[in-house]
Amino acid sequence: MKYRIFAFITLSVLVLTLGGSTLASLNARRSGAELVPLLPSSDGVMILDVKRFFGDALPKLLSGNPSTLSQITGHIDKFHSTTGIDIRQFDSMAIGITAKQIADKKYDIDPVVIARGQMTSASLIGAAKLAANGKYKEERIGERTIYIFSPIDLATSNHASEIFKDGIAVTAVDSTTLAFGTLARVRQTVEGKTKVGTDITSLLQQQNPSAVTSFAAKMPPGMKSFLPLENDELGKNIDSIQYVFGNANVAADVASVHVTARTLQNAQATSLHETLSGLQIFGKAILSGAKGADKQVYARLIDNARFSVKGNDVNMDLQVPQGDIDILIGAILK
């Protein structure tokens, strides 16, 4: 079980990285960075090139597991037939979330998505209203109308069902751009009273502009409680992280991930780097004699991770070939 968890965590990082082996020109890219100024204040932001993700990433990621690819495609098609909206038609997205701690190990996550594509906002909202068969509400804010739809089939995710228990709010930002998410966050987007802080936007601007996805987030307090840590020193190092940011991409069938953890003080970064380096050595020792193909992949992942420290930043760079990704997928689906 612990190896399957390791595989799942690794793939959670990689799933948004595989955007195709051929990079488009910078002028033709639709990374989502241009949508960030439209978001309200957020604790974390991710930008995504949707076309590359759905056009190349999923087929490539699941090339060794066609039945799973077919199942995911079926869910997307069902969403399309139910709502009238095909998310594959968007070009780029910017996702902003807020995280509020409401109990020990429990956070209230509030998302909003800004999505831009070739289809008009009016046609997309019209299709959603038609699919809802009149079962939606409207709310006016100034000259804008927010449409609140009942949550569609979210039974596969209890967490998603909880987030959208009051409905999914949708509004037009401009002629080809939609905002959708929880009602509270869409209201904030329409009102335009707050924007993403410069602490987050400055980190996003440092990322590789050719990446399929980039992200930056302010870490909430108490993150060590989410991990089964018996080492107090490691727990203190985890809680010293103020921001996490990075990007992911693919070239020549190798997925690459760059992640930076920024601490408050240089000494904390040095301590975190030393701890991660020690865990890497420990992991290599445990898996050095591994026989199974999946365990050998984990060993290679640990060995290929490169850690460095500069000031109060701890950097991790990881490259994973497509063959190892196929094995990781297989380990999860066992």
C-alpha positions as CSV (number, residue, x, y, z in Angstrom):
1,M,0.0,0.0,0.0
2,K,2.8,2.5,0.9
3,Y,4.3,2.0,-2.6
4,R,1.0,2.6,-4.3
5,I,0.7,5.9,-2.3
6,F,4.2,6.8,-3.4
7,A,3.2,6.1,-7.0
8,F,0.0,8.2,-6.6
9,I,1.9,11.2,-5.2
10,T,4.4,11.1,-7.9
11,L,1.8,10.9,-10.6
12,S,-0.2,13.8,-9.0
13,V,2.9,15.9,-9.7
14,L,3.4,14.5,-13.2
15,V,-0.2,14.4,-14.5
16,L,-0.1,18.0,-15.6
17,T,3.4,17.9,-17.1
18,L,2.9,15.8,-20.2
19,G,1.8,18.4,-22.7
20,G,3.4,17.0,-25.9
21,S,6.9,16.5,-27.1
22,T,6.9,19.4,-29.5
23,L,6.9,23.0,-28.1
24,A,4.9,25.6,-29.9
25,S,6.3,29.1,-30.4
26,L,6.0,31.5,-27.4
27,N,3.6,33.7,-29.3
28,A,1.3,30.7,-30.0
29,R,1.3,29.4,-26.4
30,R,-1.8,29.7,-24.3
31,S,-0.3,29.1,-20.9
32,G,-3.0,30.8,-18.8
33,A,-0.7,33.5,-17.4
34,E,-2.8,36.1,-19.2
35,L,-5.8,35.1,-17.1
36,V,-4.2,35.5,-13.6
37,P,-5.0,39.3,-13.4
38,L,-8.7,38.3,-13.6
39,L,-8.6,36.1,-10.5
40,P,-9.6,37.4,-7.0
41,S,-7.2,37.2,-4.1
42,S,-6.0,33.6,-3.8
43,D,-3.7,31.5,-1.6
44,G,-2.6,29.4,-4.5
45,V,-2.7,29.8,-8.3
46,M,-2.1,27.3,-11.1
47,I,-2.1,28.1,-14.8
48,L,-2.6,25.4,-17.5
49,D,-2.3,25.1,-21.2
50,V,-5.6,23.1,-21.7
51,K,-5.1,22.3,-25.4
52,R,-1.7,20.6,-24.7
53,F,-3.0,18.8,-21.6
54,F,-6.1,17.2,-23.2
55,G,-4.6,17.0,-26.7
56,D,-1.3,15.3,-25.8
57,A,-0.9,14.8,-22.0
58,L,-3.7,12.4,-21.2
59,P,-3.2,10.2,-24.3
60,K,0.6,10.1,-23.6
61,L,0.3,9.6,-19.8
62,L,-2.1,6.7,-20.3
63,S,-0.6,5.3,-23.5
64,G,0.1,2.0,-21.7
65,N,-3.4,1.9,-20.2
66,P,-6.0,2.5,-23.0
67,S,-8.9,1.3,-20.9
68,T,-8.3,4.0,-18.3
69,L,-8.0,6.6,-21.0
70,S,-11.3,5.5,-22.4
71,Q,-12.9,5.7,-19.0
72,I,-11.7,9.3,-18.4
73,T,-12.8,10.3,-21.9
74,G,-16.2,8.9,-21.1
75,H,-16.5,11.1,-18.0
76,I,-15.5,14.1,-20.0
77,D,-18.1,13.2,-22.7
78,K,-20.7,12.7,-20.0
79,F,-20.0,16.2,-18.5
80,H,-20.3,17.5,-22.1
81,S,-23.7,15.8,-22.7
82,T,-25.0,16.8,-19.3
83,T,-23.9,20.5,-19.2
84,G,-23.5,21.3,-22.9
85,I,-19.9,22.4,-22.1
86,D,-16.9,20.5,-23.5
87,I,-13.9,21.5,-21.4
88,R,-11.6,20.4,-24.1
89,Q,-12.6,23.4,-26.2
90,F,-10.9,25.8,-23.8
91,D,-7.4,27.0,-24.7
92,S,-6.1,28.0,-21.3
93,M,-7.1,28.2,-17.6
94,A,-6.0,30.0,-14.4
95,I,-7.2,28.4,-11.2
96,G,-7.2,30.3,-7.9
97,I,-8.0,28.8,-4.5
98,T,-8.2,29.9,-1.0
99,A,-7.6,27.5,1.9
100,K,-9.1,28.2,5.4
101,Q,-8.5,25.8,8.3
102,I,-11.8,24.8,9.9
103,A,-10.5,21.9,12.0
104,D,-7.4,19.9,12.7
105,K,-6.2,18.4,9.4
106,K,-9.3,19.9,7.6
107,Y,-9.3,22.9,5.3
108,D,-12.1,24.6,3.5
109,I,-10.9,24.9,-0.1
110,D,-12.7,27.5,-2.3
111,P,-11.8,27.5,-6.0
112,V,-12.6,29.6,-9.0
113,V,-11.5,28.9,-12.6
114,I,-11.0,31.4,-15.3
115,A,-11.2,29.6,-18.7
116,R,-10.7,31.1,-22.2
117,G,-11.3,29.4,-25.5
118,Q,-12.5,29.9,-29.1
119,M,-16.2,29.4,-28.3
120,T,-18.2,32.4,-27.2
121,S,-19.2,32.7,-23.5
122,A,-22.8,33.3,-24.5
123,S,-23.0,30.0,-26.4
124,L,-21.4,28.1,-23.6
125,I,-23.7,29.5,-21.0
126,G,-26.6,29.0,-23.3
127,A,-25.7,25.3,-23.7
128,A,-25.4,25.0,-19.9
129,K,-28.8,26.5,-19.4
130,L,-30.4,24.2,-22.0
131,A,-28.8,21.2,-20.4
132,A,-30.0,22.2,-17.0
133,N,-33.6,22.2,-18.4
134,G,-34.4,25.4,-16.5
135,K,-33.1,24.2,-13.2
136,Y,-30.8,27.0,-12.3
137,K,-30.8,30.3,-10.4
138,E,-29.6,33.8,-11.4
139,E,-27.9,36.5,-9.4
140,R,-27.2,40.0,-10.6
141,I,-24.1,42.0,-9.6
142,G,-24.1,45.3,-11.4
143,E,-24.4,44.5,-15.1
144,R,-23.2,40.9,-14.7
145,T,-25.3,37.8,-14.3
146,I,-24.1,34.8,-12.3
147,Y,-25.8,31.5,-13.1
148,I,-25.9,28.9,-10.3
149,F,-26.4,25.3,-11.5
150,S,-27.1,22.3,-9.3
151,P,-24.0,20.1,-8.9
152,I,-24.0,17.5,-11.6
153,D,-22.7,13.9,-11.0
154,L,-20.0,14.5,-8.5
155,A,-20.6,11.2,-6.7
156,T,-17.1,10.0,-7.6
157,S,-15.6,12.7,-5.4
158,N,-17.0,13.3,-1.9
159,H,-14.6,16.3,-1.6
160,A,-15.9,17.9,-4.8
161,S,-19.5,17.3,-3.6
162,E,-18.8,19.1,-0.4
163,I,-17.1,22.1,-2.1
164,F,-20.0,22.5,-4.6
165,K,-22.8,21.6,-2.2
166,D,-24.4,25.0,-2.9
167,G,-24.1,24.7,-6.7
168,I,-21.7,25.6,-9.4
169,A,-21.6,29.3,-10.3
170,V,-20.8,30.4,-13.8
171,T,-20.5,33.9,-15.4
172,A,-19.1,35.5,-18.5
173,V,-15.9,37.5,-18.0
174,D,-15.7,38.6,-21.6
175,S,-16.9,37.3,-25.0
176,T,-14.6,34.2,-24.9
177,T,-13.8,33.9,-21.2
178,L,-15.8,32.2,-18.4
179,A,-15.4,32.2,-14.6
180,F,-16.8,29.2,-12.7
181,G,-16.4,27.8,-9.3
182,T,-18.1,28.2,-5.9
183,L,-20.6,31.1,-5.7
184,A,-18.5,33.0,-3.2
185,R,-15.4,33.0,-5.4
186,V,-17.3,33.8,-8.6
187,R,-18.9,36.8,-6.8
188,Q,-15.4,37.9,-5.8
189,T,-14.3,37.6,-9.4
190,V,-17.2,39.7,-10.7
191,E,-16.8,42.4,-8.0
192,G,-13.1,42.8,-8.7
193,K,-12.4,44.2,-5.3
194,T,-9.3,42.0,-4.7
195,K,-6.6,40.6,-6.9
196,V,-3.9,37.9,-6.6
197,G,-1.1,39.3,-4.4
198,T,2.3,40.2,-5.8
199,D,3.8,37.6,-3.6
200,I,2.1,34.9,-5.7
201,T,2.3,36.6,-9.1
202,S,6.0,37.4,-8.8
203,L,6.6,33.7,-8.2
204,L,4.6,32.7,-11.3
205,Q,6.5,35.2,-13.4
206,Q,9.7,33.4,-12.6
207,Q,8.6,30.1,-14.1
208,N,9.4,28.6,-17.5
209,P,7.0,30.2,-20.0
210,S,7.0,27.1,-22.1
211,A,5.8,24.9,-19.3
212,V,2.5,23.1,-19.6
213,T,1.6,24.1,-16.1
214,S,3.0,26.5,-13.5
215,F,1.9,27.0,-9.9
216,A,2.6,29.1,-6.8
217,A,1.0,28.8,-3.4
218,K,1.3,30.2,0.1
219,M,1.5,27.3,2.5
220,P,-1.2,27.2,5.2
221,P,0.1,26.6,8.8
222,G,0.2,23.1,10.3
223,M,1.2,21.2,7.1
224,K,3.2,18.6,9.1
225,S,0.0,17.3,10.6
226,F,-1.0,15.9,7.2
227,L,2.1,13.6,7.1
228,P,2.8,10.6,9.4
229,L,6.0,12.2,10.8
230,E,7.7,10.7,13.8
231,N,10.7,13.0,13.4
232,D,10.2,16.4,15.1
233,E,13.0,18.0,13.1
234,L,11.4,17.0,9.8
235,G,8.1,18.4,11.1
236,K,9.7,21.7,11.9
237,N,11.3,21.8,8.5
238,I,8.0,21.2,6.8
239,D,6.3,23.9,8.8
240,S,9.1,26.4,8.0
241,I,8.0,26.4,4.3
242,Q,6.3,29.7,3.5
243,Y,5.7,29.2,-0.3
244,V,5.8,26.4,-2.8
245,F,6.1,27.2,-6.5
246,G,7.3,25.5,-9.7
247,N,6.5,24.3,-13.2
248,A,6.4,21.1,-15.2
249,N,7.0,20.2,-18.9
250,V,8.0,17.4,-21.2
251,A,10.6,17.1,-24.0
252,A,11.8,14.0,-25.8
253,D,9.5,11.7,-23.8
254,V,10.9,12.9,-20.5
255,A,8.7,14.7,-18.0
256,S,10.5,17.3,-16.0
257,V,9.3,18.9,-12.8
258,H,10.9,21.8,-10.9
259,V,9.6,22.7,-7.4
260,T,11.0,25.3,-5.0
261,A,10.1,25.5,-1.3
262,R,10.8,29.0,0.2
263,T,11.3,29.3,3.9
264,L,11.3,32.4,6.1
265,Q,15.0,32.2,7.0
266,N,18.2,30.9,5.3
267,A,19.0,28.6,8.2
268,Q,15.6,26.9,7.8
269,A,16.3,26.3,4.1
270,T,19.6,24.8,4.9
271,S,18.1,22.5,7.5
272,L,15.3,21.5,5.1
273,H,17.9,20.7,2.4
274,E,19.9,18.6,4.7
275,T,16.8,16.7,5.8
276,L,15.8,16.0,2.2
277,S,19.3,14.9,1.3
278,G,19.3,12.6,4.2
279,L,16.0,11.1,3.3
280,Q,17.2,10.6,-0.2
281,I,20.2,8.6,1.0
282,F,17.9,6.6,3.3
283,G,15.5,5.8,0.5
284,K,18.3,4.7,-1.8
285,A,19.5,2.3,0.8
286,I,16.1,0.8,1.4
287,L,15.3,0.3,-2.3
288,S,18.8,-0.6,-3.5
289,G,18.1,-4.3,-3.7
290,A,14.5,-4.0,-4.9
291,K,13.4,-6.7,-7.4
292,G,9.9,-5.6,-8.5
293,A,9.7,-3.3,-11.6
294,D,7.6,-0.7,-9.6
295,K,10.1,-0.6,-6.7
296,Q,12.9,-0.2,-9.2
297,V,11.1,2.9,-10.6
298,Y,10.8,4.3,-7.1
299,A,14.5,3.8,-6.6
300,R,15.2,5.6,-9.8
301,L,12.9,8.5,-8.9
302,I,14.7,8.9,-5.6
303,D,18.1,8.7,-7.3
304,N,17.2,11.1,-10.1
305,A,15.9,13.8,-7.7
306,R,18.3,16.7,-7.5
307,F,18.2,19.0,-4.5
308,S,19.9,22.3,-4.1
309,V,19.7,25.3,-1.7
310,K,20.2,29.0,-2.4
311,G,19.4,31.5,0.3
312,N,16.0,30.6,1.7
313,D,15.0,28.5,-1.4
314,V,15.3,24.7,-1.6
315,N,15.0,23.5,-5.1
316,M,14.1,20.0,-6.4
317,D,14.5,19.0,-10.1
318,L,13.2,15.6,-11.3
319,Q,13.1,14.0,-14.7
320,V,11.0,10.9,-15.3
321,P,11.0,8.9,-18.6
322,Q,7.8,7.8,-20.2
323,G,8.6,4.1,-19.5
324,D,8.7,4.8,-15.8
325,I,5.4,6.7,-15.9
326,D,3.8,3.6,-17.5
327,I,5.0,1.5,-14.6
328,L,3.8,4.0,-12.1
329,I,0.3,4.0,-13.7
330,G,0.3,0.2,-13.6
331,A,1.2,0.2,-9.9
332,I,-1.8,2.5,-9.1
333,L,-4.2,0.4,-11.1
334,K,-3.2,-2.9,-9.5
